[in-house]
Amino acid sequence: MYDLLLKNGNIITLEEDMPKAEWVGVNDGKISNIGIGEPDDDGKEVIDLEGNTVLPGLWDSHVHVMPTGFYLQGVNLEKVTCIQDVLDAMEERCKSTPPGEWVFGVGFTSQYIKEYRFPNSKELDSISGDHPMMISSQTLHGVSLNTKAMSMVDIPDIPGVGKYEDGTFDGTLLCDDAALAAQGGIMGLLPQEKIEEFIQSCTEVAASKGATTLCGLMGQFTDSDVDVDIAMKGGFPVDIEVFYQTWDLEKVKAKGLPRIGGCLTLDGAGFEYTMANMRTYPDKPERRGFLIHRDEEVYNLISAAHAQGIQTSFHALGERAIDQLLFCYKQVIGEQGNKDLRHRVEHFSLASHLHMDMLVEMNLIASMQPSFTAWDLPEGGVYEGMMGWNVSRTFWKEAESSVGDLILR
């Protein structure tokens, strides 16, 4: 007898020898058998599907779990067209938020608004009252803070941190070392119950979309989300495969995790002009992004993890970052052999034909997110202005011959 029996359904199996079935039996949370016609046994719990379709559970390969929960509860700024729209939306949320509590704005992209910039602290101060306030970009690689928020985190005096004419910080942090650190500092101020609430919100939405497992990128802003997930022991609506975003291999081993990384940033993001490209940005000809880590740092972590059978994963968007990562993988695999750990490249946004061939050769995983380009490709959108349509067209043309291999493998 099965623990669970689903019958009378249109069950999509993705198995070549039986692409469709009418019933499925489950024991111990795993599929035991499938078939057509009458089930071969009964079930302790039986669900009559009445002809409805059942699909295998979907895996989302790249989810910033806690930031997604934070995103779901923040003020959505995806559709704003100017700074005043931002201020109006944030001020409205302040009215319904108890004094002293955080007000978060999410999904902001400066290229989509008239002023083509982030709001500064003076503008946010004019509407925030007693609330600390943070606006995060769609990529999470840029933030705006009001004065109260700035007083609660350490802000480094480095390029990418905006200043007023008098030399004081203006609340705009558009480089990884500042933006990600500020968000981490702020998340670290939140109580554990709030972290759990963010994770719960993310997993509930994932379950509603048909996802059953998330490759959960955690630990980027605070270790609390990793600890909460481990403590919950599968108590969320979907399973989370933890990608612990730390450079400290010993911390990963101490928690018994089989992989390290996720969005360990080797470069920045396109919308902040910090993605490391070979060429300059057409609309910012003085910039082409930058690499955040030296080759030796990347190689050393991969080498140590590979030697101990631990999978690694890094954030690499631009050609220079992808090149850095793939040749580090190539050296380690050449020295130690390919142990089928399926090391990963997150984003893999502007890969060359050579990079795609290397990915296939080393049996790596490319975890890509097409949603950014889907906003405005093929022509006339922000990506065309930022990257140049010729660059995008060349990229897609080069990709055609390799993408089939990538999908099949």
C-alpha positions as CSV (number, residue, x, y, z in Angstrom):
1,M,0.0,0.0,0.0
2,Y,1.3,3.4,-1.0
3,D,1.5,6.3,1.5
4,L,-0.1,8.5,-1.2
5,L,-1.9,7.5,-4.4
6,L,-2.8,10.0,-7.1
7,K,-5.1,8.5,-9.7
8,N,-7.3,9.4,-12.8
9,G,-4.9,12.1,-13.9
10,N,-2.9,13.3,-16.8
11,I,0.6,12.8,-15.3
12,I,3.5,14.2,-17.2
13,T,6.5,12.0,-16.3
14,L,9.3,13.3,-18.5
15,E,10.3,9.6,-19.0
16,E,11.0,8.5,-22.5
17,D,9.5,5.1,-22.1
18,M,6.3,6.4,-20.5
19,P,5.9,10.2,-21.1
20,K,2.4,10.2,-19.6
21,A,0.8,8.2,-16.8
22,E,-2.6,8.1,-15.1
23,W,-1.6,7.2,-11.6
24,V,1.4,7.6,-9.3
25,G,2.2,6.0,-6.0
26,V,4.4,7.6,-3.4
27,N,6.2,6.1,-0.4
28,D,8.4,7.9,2.1
29,G,8.0,11.1,0.1
30,K,9.4,9.6,-3.1
31,I,7.7,8.2,-6.2
32,S,7.5,4.4,-6.0
33,N,5.7,3.6,-9.2
34,I,3.6,5.0,-12.1
35,G,1.2,3.4,-14.4
36,I,-1.7,3.6,-16.8
37,G,-5.2,2.3,-16.1
38,E,-6.1,0.9,-12.6
39,P,-3.4,1.4,-9.9
40,D,-1.5,-1.7,-8.8
41,D,-2.3,-1.0,-5.1
42,D,-4.3,1.2,-2.9
43,G,-3.1,4.2,-0.8
44,K,-3.4,5.3,2.8
45,E,-4.3,8.7,1.3
46,V,-5.9,8.8,-2.2
47,I,-6.4,11.8,-4.4
48,D,-8.7,11.5,-7.4
49,L,-7.2,14.0,-9.9
50,E,-10.4,13.8,-12.0
51,G,-8.4,14.3,-15.2
52,N,-6.3,17.2,-14.0
53,T,-2.7,17.4,-15.0
54,V,0.3,16.7,-12.7
55,L,3.8,17.9,-13.5
56,P,7.1,16.9,-11.8
57,G,8.0,19.4,-9.1
58,L,9.9,22.4,-10.5
59,W,13.4,23.4,-9.2
60,D,14.3,27.1,-9.2
61,S,18.0,27.1,-9.8
62,H,18.8,30.6,-8.3
63,V,16.8,32.1,-5.5
64,H,18.0,34.7,-3.0
65,V,15.6,33.4,-0.4
66,M,15.6,36.0,2.3
67,P,15.9,39.0,-0.1
68,T,12.9,37.6,-2.0
69,G,10.9,37.5,1.2
70,F,12.0,41.0,1.9
71,Y,11.1,42.0,-1.7
72,L,7.6,40.6,-1.3
73,Q,7.0,42.7,1.8
74,G,8.7,45.9,0.5
75,V,7.3,48.8,-1.6
76,N,7.5,47.6,-5.3
77,L,9.2,50.3,-7.3
78,E,9.4,48.4,-10.6
79,K,6.9,50.7,-12.4
80,V,8.0,54.1,-11.1
81,T,8.9,56.7,-13.8
82,C,10.6,59.5,-11.7
83,I,12.0,60.3,-8.3
84,Q,8.7,61.8,-7.2
85,D,6.9,58.5,-7.9
86,V,9.5,56.8,-5.6
87,L,8.9,59.4,-2.8
88,D,5.2,59.2,-3.1
89,A,5.1,55.4,-2.9
90,M,7.6,55.3,0.0
91,E,5.7,58.0,1.9
92,E,2.5,56.1,1.5
93,R,4.0,53.0,3.2
94,C,5.4,55.2,6.0
95,K,1.8,56.2,6.9
96,S,0.9,52.5,7.6
97,T,4.2,51.6,9.3
98,P,4.7,52.1,13.1
99,P,7.2,54.9,13.9
100,G,10.8,53.7,14.1
101,E,10.3,50.6,12.0
102,W,12.1,50.0,8.7
103,V,10.5,50.9,5.4
104,F,12.0,49.1,2.4
105,G,11.7,49.8,-1.3
106,V,12.5,47.1,-3.8
107,G,12.8,46.4,-7.5
108,F,14.2,49.9,-8.3
109,T,16.1,50.4,-11.6
110,S,17.5,53.9,-12.2
111,Q,17.6,53.5,-15.9
112,Y,13.8,53.3,-16.0
113,I,13.2,56.7,-14.5
114,K,13.4,60.2,-15.9
115,E,16.3,61.4,-13.7
116,Y,18.4,58.3,-14.4
117,R,19.7,58.0,-10.9
118,F,18.9,56.8,-7.4
119,P,17.1,59.1,-4.9
120,N,19.5,60.6,-2.3
121,S,19.2,60.8,1.4
122,K,17.9,64.4,1.5
123,E,15.0,63.3,-0.8
124,L,14.3,60.3,1.4
125,D,14.6,62.3,4.6
126,S,11.8,64.6,3.3
127,I,9.2,61.9,3.5
128,S,10.6,59.2,5.9
129,G,10.0,60.9,9.2
130,D,11.2,58.6,12.1
131,H,11.6,55.6,9.8
132,P,14.9,54.2,8.7
133,M,14.6,53.6,5.0
134,M,16.4,51.6,2.4
135,I,15.7,51.3,-1.4
136,S,17.3,48.3,-3.1
137,S,17.9,48.0,-6.8
138,Q,16.4,45.1,-8.8
139,T,19.8,43.5,-8.9
140,L,20.6,44.1,-5.1
141,H,23.9,45.7,-6.2
142,G,22.8,49.3,-5.5
143,V,20.9,51.0,-2.6
144,S,19.7,54.3,-1.4
145,L,19.6,55.1,2.3
146,N,18.0,57.9,4.3
147,T,20.1,59.6,7.0
148,K,18.6,57.4,9.8
149,A,19.5,54.3,8.0
150,M,23.1,55.6,7.3
151,S,23.6,56.1,11.0
152,M,22.9,52.4,11.6
153,V,25.5,50.9,9.3
154,D,29.1,51.4,8.4
155,I,29.6,53.1,5.1
156,P,33.1,52.9,3.5
157,D,34.6,56.0,1.8
158,I,35.3,54.3,-1.5
159,P,34.4,54.9,-5.2
160,G,30.8,54.1,-5.9
161,V,29.6,55.7,-2.7
162,G,27.9,59.0,-3.6
163,K,28.7,62.3,-1.9
164,Y,27.3,65.8,-1.8
165,E,29.4,68.8,-2.8
166,D,30.4,69.3,0.9
167,G,31.9,65.8,0.9
168,T,29.2,64.1,3.1
169,F,27.7,60.8,2.0
170,D,24.5,61.3,-0.1
171,G,23.0,57.8,0.7
172,T,23.6,56.2,-2.7
173,L,25.8,53.1,-2.6
174,L,26.5,51.8,-6.2
175,C,29.3,49.4,-5.7
176,D,29.3,45.9,-4.2
177,D,31.6,46.6,-1.3
178,A,29.2,49.2,0.0
179,A,25.8,48.2,-1.3
180,L,25.9,44.5,-0.3
181,A,27.6,45.3,3.0
182,A,25.0,47.9,3.9
183,Q,22.2,45.5,3.1
184,G,23.9,42.8,5.2
185,G,24.3,45.2,8.1
186,I,20.7,46.1,8.0
187,M,19.5,42.5,7.7
188,G,21.7,41.6,10.6
189,L,19.7,44.2,12.7
190,L,16.5,42.4,12.1
191,P,15.2,39.8,14.7
192,Q,15.3,36.1,13.9
193,E,11.5,36.0,13.6
194,K,11.6,38.5,10.8
195,I,14.2,36.4,9.0
196,E,12.0,33.4,9.3
197,E,9.0,35.5,8.1
198,F,11.0,36.5,5.0
199,I,11.9,32.8,4.2
200,Q,8.3,31.7,4.8
201,S,7.0,34.4,2.4
202,C,9.5,33.3,-0.3
203,T,8.7,29.6,0.0
204,E,4.9,30.1,0.0
205,V,5.1,32.0,-3.3
206,A,7.4,29.4,-4.8
207,A,5.0,26.7,-3.8
208,S,2.1,28.6,-5.4
209,K,4.0,28.7,-8.7
210,G,4.7,24.9,-8.7
211,A,8.2,24.9,-7.3
212,T,9.0,22.1,-4.9
213,T,12.8,22.9,-4.4
214,L,14.8,26.0,-4.4
215,C,18.5,26.4,-4.9
216,G,18.5,28.8,-2.0
217,L,21.3,31.4,-2.0
218,M,21.7,32.3,1.7
219,G,24.3,33.8,4.0
220,Q,25.1,36.7,1.8
221,F,23.7,39.3,4.1
222,T,23.6,37.5,7.5
223,D,24.2,33.9,8.6
224,S,20.8,33.9,10.3
225,D,19.0,32.7,7.3
226,V,21.2,29.6,7.0
227,D,20.8,28.9,10.7
228,V,17.0,29.3,10.5
229,D,16.6,27.0,7.5
230,I,18.8,24.3,9.1
231,A,16.9,24.6,12.4
232,M,13.5,24.3,10.6
233,K,14.6,20.9,9.1
234,G,12.4,21.1,6.1
235,G,9.5,22.9,7.8
236,F,8.9,25.4,5.0
237,P,6.4,24.7,2.1
238,V,9.2,23.8,-0.3
239,D,12.7,22.2,0.1
240,I,15.7,24.5,0.2
241,E,19.1,23.3,-1.1
242,V,21.3,25.7,0.8
243,F,24.0,27.6,-1.1
244,Y,26.0,29.1,1.7
245,Q,27.5,32.4,0.3
246,T,30.7,32.5,2.2
247,W,34.4,32.4,1.3
248,D,35.1,30.5,4.5
249,L,35.2,26.8,3.6
250,E,35.4,25.7,7.3
251,K,32.0,27.3,8.0
252,V,30.5,25.2,5.3
253,K,32.1,22.0,6.5
254,A,31.0,22.7,10.0
255,K,27.4,22.8,8.9
256,G,27.8,19.6,6.9
257,L,26.8,21.3,3.6
258,P,27.9,19.8,0.2
259,R,28.6,23.1,-1.6
260,I,30.0,26.6,-1.0
261,G,29.0,29.8,-2.7
262,G,26.1,31.0,-4.9
263,C,26.4,34.6,-5.6
264,L,30.0,35.0,-4.5
265,T,30.5,38.1,-6.6
266,L,33.4,38.0,-9.1
267,D,32.0,41.1,-10.7
268,G,29.0,43.5,-10.2
269,A,25.8,44.0,-12.1
270,G,24.9,45.5,-15.5
271,F,22.5,48.2,-14.2
272,E,25.1,49.5,-11.9
273,Y,27.8,49.4,-14.6
274,T,29.9,47.1,-12.5
275,M,29.6,44.0,-14.6
276,A,33.1,43.2,-15.8
277,N,33.0,43.5,-19.7
278,M,35.8,43.4,-22.3
279,R,34.3,46.6,-23.9
280,T,33.0,49.8,-22.3
281,Y,29.3,50.5,-21.8
282,P,28.0,52.5,-24.8
283,D,26.1,54.9,-22.6
284,K,29.0,55.1,-20.1
285,P,32.1,55.0,-22.3
286,E,34.4,55.6,-19.3
287,R,33.3,52.4,-17.6
288,R,33.5,48.7,-18.3
289,G,33.0,47.3,-14.8
290,F,35.7,45.6,-12.7
291,L,36.8,42.3,-11.2
292,I,36.3,42.1,-7.4
293,H,38.7,39.3,-6.6
294,R,42.2,38.3,-7.8
295,D,42.6,35.0,-9.7
296,E,44.5,33.5,-6.9
297,E,41.6,34.0,-4.4
298,V,39.2,32.3,-6.8
299,Y,41.6,29.5,-7.6
300,N,42.5,28.8,-4.0
301,L,38.8,28.4,-2.9
302,I,37.9,26.2,-5.8
303,S,41.1,24.1,-5.3
304,A,40.4,23.6,-1.6
305,A,36.7,22.8,-2.1
306,H,37.3,20.5,-5.1
307,A,40.0,18.5,-3.1
308,Q,37.3,17.8,-0.4
309,G,34.5,17.0,-2.8
310,I,32.6,20.2,-2.3
311,Q,30.8,21.9,-5.1
312,T,31.5,25.6,-5.7
313,S,29.4,28.4,-7.3
314,F,30.2,32.0,-8.2
315,H,28.5,35.0,-9.6
316,A,30.0,36.0,-13.0
317,L,28.1,38.2,-15.4
318,G,30.5,39.9,-17.8
319,E,33.1,38.3,-20.1
320,R,36.0,39.1,-17.9
321,A,34.5,37.6,-14.8
322,I,33.3,34.5,-16.7
323,D,36.8,34.1,-18.2
324,Q,38.4,34.4,-14.8
325,L,36.2,31.8,-13.3
326,L,36.3,29.2,-16.1
327,F,40.1,29.2,-16.4
328,C,40.3,28.8,-12.6
329,Y,38.0,25.8,-12.9
330,K,40.0,24.5,-15.8
331,Q,43.3,24.7,-13.8
332,V,41.8,22.9,-10.8
333,I,40.2,20.2,-12.8
334,G,43.4,19.8,-14.8
335,E,45.4,19.3,-11.6
336,Q,42.9,17.2,-9.6
337,G,40.7,15.6,-12.2
338,N,37.0,16.1,-12.9
339,K,35.2,14.6,-9.9
340,D,31.7,15.3,-11.4
341,L,31.0,17.9,-8.8
342,R,29.2,20.0,-11.4
343,H,30.7,23.4,-10.3
344,R,28.5,26.3,-11.2
345,V,28.5,29.7,-12.8
346,E,25.7,32.0,-11.7
347,H,24.3,34.4,-14.3
348,F,26.7,33.6,-17.2
349,S,25.3,36.7,-18.9
350,L,27.8,37.7,-21.6
351,A,29.5,34.5,-22.4
352,S,31.5,34.0,-25.5
353,H,31.4,30.9,-27.8
354,L,34.7,29.8,-26.2
355,H,33.1,30.1,-22.7
356,M,30.2,27.9,-23.7
357,D,32.5,25.2,-25.1
358,M,34.5,25.3,-21.9
359,L,31.3,24.9,-19.9
360,V,30.4,21.8,-21.8
361,E,33.9,20.4,-21.8
362,M,34.1,20.6,-17.9
363,N,30.5,19.5,-17.3
364,L,29.7,22.7,-15.4
365,I,26.3,24.1,-14.6
366,A,25.3,27.6,-15.9
367,S,22.5,29.0,-13.8
368,M,21.0,31.8,-16.0
369,Q,18.2,34.3,-15.3
370,P,16.7,35.5,-18.6
371,S,14.1,37.8,-16.8
372,F,16.2,40.9,-17.0
373,T,16.6,40.8,-20.8
374,A,13.0,39.7,-21.2
375,W,11.9,43.1,-20.0
376,D,13.0,44.8,-23.2
377,L,14.7,42.6,-25.7
378,P,15.0,42.3,-28.7
379,E,15.1,46.0,-29.5
380,G,14.5,49.4,-28.1
381,G,15.0,48.8,-24.4
382,V,17.4,49.6,-21.6
383,Y,19.8,46.7,-22.4
384,E,20.2,48.0,-25.9
385,G,21.2,51.4,-24.6
386,M,23.5,49.9,-22.0
387,M,25.2,47.2,-24.0
388,G,24.6,48.1,-27.6
389,W,22.3,46.1,-29.8
390,N,25.3,44.8,-31.9
391,V,26.8,43.3,-28.8
392,S,23.6,41.6,-27.9
393,R,23.0,40.4,-31.4
394,T,26.5,39.0,-31.7
395,F,26.1,37.2,-28.3
396,W,22.9,35.5,-29.3
397,K,24.3,34.5,-32.7
398,E,27.3,33.0,-31.1
399,A,25.2,31.2,-28.6
400,E,23.0,29.4,-31.2
401,S,25.5,26.6,-32.0
402,S,26.2,25.8,-28.3
403,V,23.0,26.3,-26.4
404,G,21.6,23.0,-27.5
405,D,24.5,21.1,-26.0
406,L,24.2,23.1,-22.8
407,I,20.5,22.2,-22.4
408,L,21.1,18.6,-23.2
409,R,23.9,18.2,-20.7
